[in-house]
Amino acid sequence: MSAQEQGSDFNELMGLKYSLKRGRMQTGAALFAAVVMLAAGCNSDFSRPQFLQAFRKKPTHLTEEFVSSSAPTQNIGLWHDSFESAQEESIQTGKPILASFTGSDWCHWCVKLEEDVLETGEFQRWASEQVVLLKLDYPKRTQQATELKKQNQKLAKRYSISSYPTVLLLESDGSVLGRLGYMKSPAAWISMANNQLVNSQNQRVATQKQNGLFR
């Protein structure tokens, strides 16, 4: 394999890796591609153009297949996509719901929020202890199951979502505790979320005192 071919393969592989990331596929698939590409460079019997052509088609196909088959009844990784299942976990654990309203395939600042905050280890460690995660996606090109789309549209209307990204902190009954948007720093974002949760709790206690629930 010539140096020019190797350079071309590297650029194509980087493009495939980016496409996989945008499609929300696991990075393990990109690593698998790298291993196979390396093998192709060492084995003249392997059809490099055929591999690239076949692999290039998979991110879009698999992404659409995954999303279209996703009904709002499951917990994908740490994130629920069903408001009802997030409510159930919130009731069971006593944790508030963190609902992220996002546009995964068109909203630049939604992607930035994912990369800079929501996908970081710092946020995930905090979230695993403090909140129940709910992701509500509003894509423009990616297909969605009908029930999932209806649920998300209903929630956007209920909470008057007019810009993305919007992150709401919710009680298990759906009442709003706080509202956040994009911030670059995970630490600053978490600090603001904590402050809103504390302020909301303080307001609730004050209201209960006024109503004579506490003496």
TIVO-601435 format. One record per residue (C-alpha): residue number from 1; x, y, z; residue in three letters. Coordinates in Angstrom, 3 decimals, padded with zeros to 6 digits, m for minus. Example, Ala and Ser with C-alpha at 12.3 -4.5 7.8 and 13.67 -1.06 7.14 Angstrom:
2
<r><n>1</n><x>012.300</x><y>m004.500</y><z>007.800</z><res>ALA</res></r>
<r><n>2</n><x>013.670</x><y>m001.060</y><z>007.140</z><res>SER</res></r>
//
This chain:
215
<r><n>1</n><x>000.000</x><y>000.000</y><z>000.000</z><res>MET</res></r>
<r><n>2</n><x>001.450</x><y>003.392</y><z>m001.030</z><res>SER</res></r>
<r><n>3</n><x>001.836</x><y>006.323</y><z>001.376</z><res>ALA</res></r>
<r><n>4</n><x>m000.841</x><y>008.187</y><z>m000.598</z><res>GLN</res></r>
<r><n>5</n><x>m003.321</x><y>005.323</y><z>m000.143</z><res>GLU</res></r>
<r><n>6</n><x>m002.550</x><y>005.124</y><z>003.583</z><res>GLN</res></r>
<r><n>7</n><x>m003.144</x><y>008.859</y><z>003.944</z><res>GLY</res></r>
<r><n>8</n><x>m006.436</x><y>008.601</y><z>002.088</z><res>SER</res></r>
<r><n>9</n><x>m007.535</x><y>005.685</y><z>004.277</z><res>ASP</res></r>
<r><n>10</n><x>m006.660</x><y>007.604</y><z>007.444</z><res>PHE</res></r>
<r><n>11</n><x>m008.743</x><y>010.613</y><z>006.379</z><res>ASN</res></r>
<r><n>12</n><x>m011.699</x><y>008.394</y><z>005.501</z><res>GLU</res></r>
<r><n>13</n><x>m011.439</x><y>006.564</y><z>008.798</z><res>LEU</res></r>
<r><n>14</n><x>m011.450</x><y>009.839</y><z>010.715</z><res>MET</res></r>
<r><n>15</n><x>m014.566</x><y>010.847</y><z>008.810</z><res>GLY</res></r>
<r><n>16</n><x>m016.236</x><y>007.564</y><z>009.680</z><res>LEU</res></r>
<r><n>17</n><x>m015.310</x><y>007.998</y><z>013.328</z><res>LYS</res></r>
<r><n>18</n><x>m016.908</x><y>011.471</y><z>013.333</z><res>TYR</res></r>
<r><n>19</n><x>m020.015</x><y>010.111</y><z>011.633</z><res>SER</res></r>
<r><n>20</n><x>m020.331</x><y>007.390</y><z>014.234</z><res>LEU</res></r>
<r><n>21</n><x>m020.069</x><y>009.922</y><z>017.017</z><res>LYS</res></r>
<r><n>22</n><x>m022.720</x><y>012.146</y><z>015.503</z><res>ARG</res></r>
<r><n>23</n><x>m024.968</x><y>009.063</y><z>015.178</z><res>GLY</res></r>
<r><n>24</n><x>m024.576</x><y>008.330</y><z>018.880</z><res>ARG</res></r>
<r><n>25</n><x>m022.970</x><y>004.954</y><z>018.235</z><res>MET</res></r>
<r><n>26</n><x>m020.378</x><y>003.650</y><z>020.676</z><res>GLN</res></r>
<r><n>27</n><x>m016.725</x><y>004.497</y><z>020.017</z><res>THR</res></r>
<r><n>28</n><x>m015.992</x><y>000.790</y><z>020.137</z><res>GLY</res></r>
<r><n>29</n><x>m017.337</x><y>000.568</y><z>016.583</z><res>ALA</res></r>
<r><n>30</n><x>m014.769</x><y>003.140</y><z>015.457</z><res>ALA</res></r>
<r><n>31</n><x>m011.991</x><y>001.204</y><z>017.178</z><res>LEU</res></r>
<r><n>32</n><x>m013.152</x><y>m001.959</y><z>015.435</z><res>PHE</res></r>
<r><n>33</n><x>m012.924</x><y>m000.114</y><z>012.116</z><res>ALA</res></r>
<r><n>34</n><x>m009.371</x><y>000.978</y><z>012.922</z><res>ALA</res></r>
<r><n>35</n><x>m008.302</x><y>m002.597</y><z>013.622</z><res>VAL</res></r>
<r><n>36</n><x>m009.816</x><y>m003.855</y><z>010.384</z><res>VAL</res></r>
<r><n>37</n><x>m008.207</x><y>m001.035</y><z>008.428</z><res>MET</res></r>
<r><n>38</n><x>m004.843</x><y>m001.926</y><z>009.931</z><res>LEU</res></r>
<r><n>39</n><x>m005.371</x><y>m005.524</y><z>008.892</z><res>ALA</res></r>
<r><n>40</n><x>m006.212</x><y>m004.359</y><z>005.397</z><res>ALA</res></r>
<r><n>41</n><x>m002.886</x><y>m002.594</y><z>005.149</z><res>GLY</res></r>
<r><n>42</n><x>m001.066</x><y>m005.805</y><z>005.997</z><res>CYS</res></r>
<r><n>43</n><x>m003.131</x><y>m008.217</y><z>003.896</z><res>ASN</res></r>
<r><n>44</n><x>m003.197</x><y>m007.756</y><z>000.131</z><res>SER</res></r>
<r><n>45</n><x>m006.146</x><y>m010.180</y><z>m000.162</z><res>ASP</res></r>
<r><n>46</n><x>m008.455</x><y>m007.800</y><z>001.721</z><res>PHE</res></r>
<r><n>47</n><x>m010.530</x><y>m005.533</y><z>m000.513</z><res>SER</res></r>
<r><n>48</n><x>m009.911</x><y>m002.072</y><z>000.940</z><res>ARG</res></r>
<r><n>49</n><x>m012.336</x><y>m000.145</y><z>m001.348</z><res>PRO</res></r>
<r><n>50</n><x>m015.101</x><y>m002.687</y><z>m000.741</z><res>GLN</res></r>
<r><n>51</n><x>m014.637</x><y>m002.455</y><z>003.028</z><res>PHE</res></r>
<r><n>52</n><x>m014.772</x><y>001.332</y><z>003.033</z><res>LEU</res></r>
<r><n>53</n><x>m017.823</x><y>001.381</y><z>000.797</z><res>GLN</res></r>
<r><n>54</n><x>m019.698</x><y>m001.122</y><z>002.961</z><res>ALA</res></r>
<r><n>55</n><x>m018.702</x><y>000.415</y><z>006.283</z><res>PHE</res></r>
<r><n>56</n><x>m019.484</x><y>003.930</y><z>005.110</z><res>ARG</res></r>
<r><n>57</n><x>m023.162</x><y>002.978</y><z>004.759</z><res>LYS</res></r>
<r><n>58</n><x>m023.594</x><y>001.548</y><z>008.229</z><res>LYS</res></r>
<r><n>59</n><x>m023.708</x><y>004.593</y><z>010.590</z><res>PRO</res></r>
<r><n>60</n><x>m026.823</x><y>006.134</y><z>009.007</z><res>THR</res></r>
<r><n>61</n><x>m028.578</x><y>002.802</y><z>008.614</z><res>HIS</res></r>
<r><n>62</n><x>m027.922</x><y>001.618</y><z>012.147</z><res>LEU</res></r>
<r><n>63</n><x>m028.732</x><y>004.966</y><z>013.702</z><res>THR</res></r>
<r><n>64</n><x>m032.118</x><y>005.217</y><z>011.994</z><res>GLU</res></r>
<r><n>65</n><x>m032.906</x><y>001.596</y><z>012.781</z><res>GLU</res></r>
<r><n>66</n><x>m032.059</x><y>002.098</y><z>016.458</z><res>PHE</res></r>
<r><n>67</n><x>m034.046</x><y>005.302</y><z>016.854</z><res>VAL</res></r>
<r><n>68</n><x>m037.099</x><y>004.135</y><z>014.924</z><res>SER</res></r>
<r><n>69</n><x>m037.323</x><y>001.018</y><z>017.089</z><res>SER</res></r>
<r><n>70</n><x>m037.015</x><y>002.921</y><z>020.359</z><res>SER</res></r>
<r><n>71</n><x>m040.359</x><y>003.263</y><z>022.094</z><res>ALA</res></r>
<r><n>72</n><x>m040.531</x><y>005.565</y><z>025.151</z><res>PRO</res></r>
<r><n>73</n><x>m040.377</x><y>002.686</y><z>027.586</z><res>THR</res></r>
<r><n>74</n><x>m036.704</x><y>002.072</y><z>028.141</z><res>GLN</res></r>
<r><n>75</n><x>m033.581</x><y>003.319</y><z>029.900</z><res>ASN</res></r>
<r><n>76</n><x>m030.788</x><y>003.630</y><z>027.357</z><res>ILE</res></r>
<r><n>77</n><x>m027.597</x><y>003.583</y><z>029.391</z><res>GLY</res></r>
<r><n>78</n><x>m027.934</x><y>006.206</y><z>032.105</z><res>LEU</res></r>
<r><n>79</n><x>m030.655</x><y>008.103</y><z>030.243</z><res>TRP</res></r>
<r><n>80</n><x>m034.370</x><y>007.364</y><z>030.138</z><res>HIS</res></r>
<r><n>81</n><x>m036.282</x><y>008.365</y><z>027.021</z><res>ASP</res></r>
<r><n>82</n><x>m039.657</x><y>007.721</y><z>028.678</z><res>SER</res></r>
<r><n>83</n><x>m041.060</x><y>010.397</y><z>030.957</z><res>PHE</res></r>
<r><n>84</n><x>m043.171</x><y>007.788</y><z>032.720</z><res>GLU</res></r>
<r><n>85</n><x>m040.229</x><y>005.509</y><z>033.504</z><res>SER</res></r>
<r><n>86</n><x>m038.186</x><y>008.497</y><z>034.714</z><res>ALA</res></r>
<r><n>87</n><x>m041.075</x><y>009.450</y><z>037.012</z><res>GLN</res></r>
<r><n>88</n><x>m041.204</x><y>005.924</y><z>038.402</z><res>GLU</res></r>
<r><n>89</n><x>m037.485</x><y>005.965</y><z>039.230</z><res>GLU</res></r>
<r><n>90</n><x>m037.817</x><y>009.450</y><z>040.716</z><res>SER</res></r>
<r><n>91</n><x>m040.592</x><y>008.264</y><z>043.031</z><res>ILE</res></r>
<r><n>92</n><x>m038.651</x><y>005.163</y><z>044.044</z><res>GLN</res></r>
<r><n>93</n><x>m035.357</x><y>006.965</y><z>044.717</z><res>THR</res></r>
<r><n>94</n><x>m036.569</x><y>010.389</y><z>045.860</z><res>GLY</res></r>
<r><n>95</n><x>m034.278</x><y>012.029</y><z>043.275</z><res>LYS</res></r>
<r><n>96</n><x>m035.437</x><y>014.856</y><z>041.005</z><res>PRO</res></r>
<r><n>97</n><x>m035.589</x><y>014.371</y><z>037.236</z><res>ILE</res></r>
<r><n>98</n><x>m033.066</x><y>016.107</y><z>034.996</z><res>LEU</res></r>
<r><n>99</n><x>m034.808</x><y>016.457</y><z>031.625</z><res>ALA</res></r>
<r><n>100</n><x>m032.620</x><y>017.450</y><z>028.683</z><res>SER</res></r>
<r><n>101</n><x>m034.534</x><y>018.872</y><z>025.698</z><res>PHE</res></r>
<r><n>102</n><x>m032.175</x><y>018.559</y><z>022.748</z><res>THR</res></r>
<r><n>103</n><x>m031.914</x><y>018.518</y><z>018.962</z><res>GLY</res></r>
<r><n>104</n><x>m029.310</x><y>015.840</y><z>018.374</z><res>SER</res></r>
<r><n>105</n><x>m028.885</x><y>016.140</y><z>014.599</z><res>ASP</res></r>
<r><n>106</n><x>m029.182</x><y>019.894</y><z>014.019</z><res>TRP</res></r>
<r><n>107</n><x>m028.608</x><y>021.937</y><z>017.207</z><res>CYS</res></r>
<r><n>108</n><x>m024.972</x><y>023.018</y><z>017.566</z><res>HIS</res></r>
<r><n>109</n><x>m025.246</x><y>024.108</y><z>021.198</z><res>TRP</res></r>
<r><n>110</n><x>m027.044</x><y>020.879</y><z>022.100</z><res>CYS</res></r>
<r><n>111</n><x>m024.082</x><y>018.927</y><z>020.768</z><res>VAL</res></r>
<r><n>112</n><x>m021.706</x><y>021.234</y><z>022.655</z><res>LYS</res></r>
<r><n>113</n><x>m023.627</x><y>020.694</y><z>025.892</z><res>LEU</res></r>
<r><n>114</n><x>m023.363</x><y>016.922</y><z>025.383</z><res>GLU</res></r>
<r><n>115</n><x>m019.626</x><y>017.074</y><z>024.700</z><res>GLU</res></r>
<r><n>116</n><x>m018.635</x><y>019.709</y><z>027.252</z><res>ASP</res></r>
<r><n>117</n><x>m020.873</x><y>018.673</y><z>030.157</z><res>VAL</res></r>
<r><n>118</n><x>m023.265</x><y>015.738</y><z>029.852</z><res>LEU</res></r>
<r><n>119</n><x>m020.750</x><y>013.212</y><z>028.523</z><res>GLU</res></r>
<r><n>120</n><x>m018.035</x><y>014.057</y><z>031.043</z><res>THR</res></r>
<r><n>121</n><x>m017.138</x><y>011.779</y><z>033.921</z><res>GLY</res></r>
<r><n>122</n><x>m017.620</x><y>014.648</y><z>036.365</z><res>GLU</res></r>
<r><n>123</n><x>m021.238</x><y>015.140</y><z>035.325</z><res>PHE</res></r>
<r><n>124</n><x>m022.016</x><y>011.421</y><z>035.158</z><res>GLN</res></r>
<r><n>125</n><x>m020.666</x><y>010.829</y><z>038.665</z><res>ARG</res></r>
<r><n>126</n><x>m022.774</x><y>013.694</y><z>039.996</z><res>TRP</res></r>
<r><n>127</n><x>m025.873</x><y>012.611</y><z>038.081</z><res>ALA</res></r>
<r><n>128</n><x>m025.673</x><y>009.000</y><z>039.258</z><res>SER</res></r>
<r><n>129</n><x>m026.003</x><y>010.217</y><z>042.850</z><res>GLU</res></r>
<r><n>130</n><x>m028.269</x><y>013.236</y><z>042.523</z><res>GLN</res></r>
<r><n>131</n><x>m030.785</x><y>012.966</y><z>039.658</z><res>VAL</res></r>
<r><n>132</n><x>m032.748</x><y>010.728</y><z>037.314</z><res>VAL</res></r>
<r><n>133</n><x>m031.711</x><y>011.413</y><z>033.714</z><res>LEU</res></r>
<r><n>134</n><x>m034.286</x><y>011.926</y><z>030.960</z><res>LEU</res></r>
<r><n>135</n><x>m033.350</x><y>012.802</y><z>027.371</z><res>LYS</res></r>
<r><n>136</n><x>m036.050</x><y>014.277</y><z>025.110</z><res>LEU</res></r>
<r><n>137</n><x>m034.811</x><y>014.553</y><z>021.538</z><res>ASP</res></r>
<r><n>138</n><x>m036.301</x><y>016.670</y><z>018.712</z><res>TYR</res></r>
<r><n>139</n><x>m034.344</x><y>015.647</y><z>015.585</z><res>PRO</res></r>
<r><n>140</n><x>m035.057</x><y>017.035</y><z>012.132</z><res>LYS</res></r>
<r><n>141</n><x>m033.561</x><y>014.238</y><z>010.030</z><res>ARG</res></r>
<r><n>142</n><x>m033.411</x><y>011.170</y><z>012.248</z><res>THR</res></r>
<r><n>143</n><x>m036.510</x><y>008.998</y><z>012.347</z><res>GLN</res></r>
<r><n>144</n><x>m038.327</x><y>008.493</y><z>015.654</z><res>GLN</res></r>
<r><n>145</n><x>m040.961</x><y>006.037</y><z>016.806</z><res>ALA</res></r>
<r><n>146</n><x>m044.421</x><y>007.603</y><z>016.675</z><res>THR</res></r>
<r><n>147</n><x>m045.098</x><y>007.210</y><z>020.407</z><res>GLU</res></r>
<r><n>148</n><x>m041.740</x><y>008.713</y><z>021.316</z><res>LEU</res></r>
<r><n>149</n><x>m042.310</x><y>011.698</y><z>019.018</z><res>LYS</res></r>
<r><n>150</n><x>m045.788</x><y>012.312</y><z>020.447</z><res>LYS</res></r>
<r><n>151</n><x>m044.505</x><y>012.155</y><z>024.022</z><res>GLN</res></r>
<r><n>152</n><x>m041.692</x><y>014.622</y><z>023.301</z><res>ASN</res></r>
<r><n>153</n><x>m043.951</x><y>017.086</y><z>021.487</z><res>GLN</res></r>
<r><n>154</n><x>m046.430</x><y>016.979</y><z>024.364</z><res>LYS</res></r>
<r><n>155</n><x>m043.694</x><y>017.685</y><z>026.907</z><res>LEU</res></r>
<r><n>156</n><x>m042.240</x><y>020.547</y><z>024.850</z><res>ALA</res></r>
<r><n>157</n><x>m045.692</x><y>022.136</y><z>024.807</z><res>LYS</res></r>
<r><n>158</n><x>m046.303</x><y>021.473</y><z>028.502</z><res>ARG</res></r>
<r><n>159</n><x>m043.063</x><y>023.195</y><z>029.526</z><res>TYR</res></r>
<r><n>160</n><x>m043.116</x><y>025.916</y><z>026.830</z><res>SER</res></r>
<r><n>161</n><x>m039.773</x><y>024.863</y><z>025.341</z><res>ILE</res></r>
<r><n>162</n><x>m038.856</x><y>027.447</y><z>022.709</z><res>SER</res></r>
<r><n>163</n><x>m035.064</x><y>027.079</y><z>022.524</z><res>SER</res></r>
<r><n>164</n><x>m032.555</x><y>024.277</y><z>022.607</z><res>TYR</res></r>
<r><n>165</n><x>m030.790</x><y>023.040</y><z>024.570</z><res>PRO</res></r>
<r><n>166</n><x>m033.032</x><y>023.454</y><z>027.606</z><res>THR</res></r>
<r><n>167</n><x>m032.520</x><y>021.379</y><z>030.748</z><res>VAL</res></r>
<r><n>168</n><x>m035.254</x><y>021.239</y><z>033.379</z><res>LEU</res></r>
<r><n>169</n><x>m034.993</x><y>019.963</y><z>036.935</z><res>LEU</res></r>
<r><n>170</n><x>m038.328</x><y>018.397</y><z>037.813</z><res>LEU</res></r>
<r><n>171</n><x>m040.122</x><y>016.918</y><z>040.781</z><res>GLU</res></r>
<r><n>172</n><x>m041.501</x><y>013.416</y><z>040.303</z><res>SER</res></r>
<r><n>173</n><x>m044.937</x><y>014.999</y><z>039.756</z><res>ASP</res></r>
<r><n>174</n><x>m043.509</x><y>017.081</y><z>036.898</z><res>GLY</res></r>
<r><n>175</n><x>m043.343</x><y>020.443</y><z>038.669</z><res>SER</res></r>
<r><n>176</n><x>m040.335</x><y>022.554</y><z>037.727</z><res>VAL</res></r>
<r><n>177</n><x>m037.494</x><y>023.011</y><z>040.224</z><res>LEU</res></r>
<r><n>178</n><x>m034.984</x><y>024.719</y><z>037.952</z><res>GLY</res></r>
<r><n>179</n><x>m033.971</x><y>025.524</y><z>034.377</z><res>ARG</res></r>
<r><n>180</n><x>m030.538</x><y>025.526</y><z>032.762</z><res>LEU</res></r>
<r><n>181</n><x>m028.940</x><y>025.881</y><z>029.333</z><res>GLY</res></r>
<r><n>182</n><x>m025.451</x><y>025.608</y><z>027.909</z><res>TYR</res></r>
<r><n>183</n><x>m022.326</x><y>026.211</y><z>029.987</z><res>MET</res></r>
<r><n>184</n><x>m018.850</x><y>025.102</y><z>028.954</z><res>LYS</res></r>
<r><n>185</n><x>m017.602</x><y>024.069</y><z>032.398</z><res>SER</res></r>
<r><n>186</n><x>m019.009</x><y>020.876</y><z>033.949</z><res>PRO</res></r>
<r><n>187</n><x>m018.141</x><y>022.171</y><z>037.425</z><res>ALA</res></r>
<r><n>188</n><x>m019.956</x><y>025.474</y><z>036.856</z><res>ALA</res></r>
<r><n>189</n><x>m022.951</x><y>023.690</y><z>035.337</z><res>TRP</res></r>
<r><n>190</n><x>m023.209</x><y>021.260</y><z>038.260</z><res>ILE</res></r>
<r><n>191</n><x>m022.828</x><y>024.111</y><z>040.755</z><res>SER</res></r>
<r><n>192</n><x>m025.718</x><y>026.000</y><z>039.157</z><res>MET</res></r>
<r><n>193</n><x>m027.883</x><y>022.877</y><z>039.142</z><res>ALA</res></r>
<r><n>194</n><x>m027.133</x><y>022.251</y><z>042.823</z><res>ASN</res></r>
<r><n>195</n><x>m027.945</x><y>025.865</y><z>043.690</z><res>ASN</res></r>
<r><n>196</n><x>m031.292</x><y>025.664</y><z>041.916</z><res>GLN</res></r>
<r><n>197</n><x>m032.162</x><y>022.417</y><z>043.697</z><res>LEU</res></r>
<r><n>198</n><x>m031.223</x><y>023.885</y><z>047.094</z><res>VAL</res></r>
<r><n>199</n><x>m033.150</x><y>027.111</y><z>046.447</z><res>ASN</res></r>
<r><n>200</n><x>m036.193</x><y>025.138</y><z>045.392</z><res>SER</res></r>
<r><n>201</n><x>m036.027</x><y>022.994</y><z>048.511</z><res>GLN</res></r>
<r><n>202</n><x>m035.675</x><y>026.087</y><z>050.720</z><res>ASN</res></r>
<r><n>203</n><x>m038.698</x><y>027.675</y><z>049.064</z><res>GLN</res></r>
<r><n>204</n><x>m040.729</x><y>024.543</y><z>049.610</z><res>ARG</res></r>
<r><n>205</n><x>m039.836</x><y>024.405</y><z>053.299</z><res>VAL</res></r>
<r><n>206</n><x>m040.698</x><y>028.094</y><z>053.689</z><res>ALA</res></r>
<r><n>207</n><x>m044.070</x><y>027.538</y><z>052.013</z><res>THR</res></r>
<r><n>208</n><x>m044.808</x><y>024.568</y><z>054.233</z><res>GLN</res></r>
<r><n>209</n><x>m044.001</x><y>026.631</y><z>057.315</z><res>LYS</res></r>
<r><n>210</n><x>m046.352</x><y>029.367</y><z>056.181</z><res>GLN</res></r>
<r><n>211</n><x>m049.076</x><y>026.791</y><z>055.710</z><res>ASN</res></r>
<r><n>212</n><x>m048.553</x><y>025.502</y><z>059.225</z><res>GLY</res></r>
<r><n>213</n><x>m047.073</x><y>022.152</y><z>058.222</z><res>LEU</res></r>
<r><n>214</n><x>m044.017</x><y>022.826</y><z>060.364</z><res>PHE</res></r>
<r><n>215</n><x>m043.955</x><y>024.419</y><z>063.811</z><res>ARG</res></r>
//
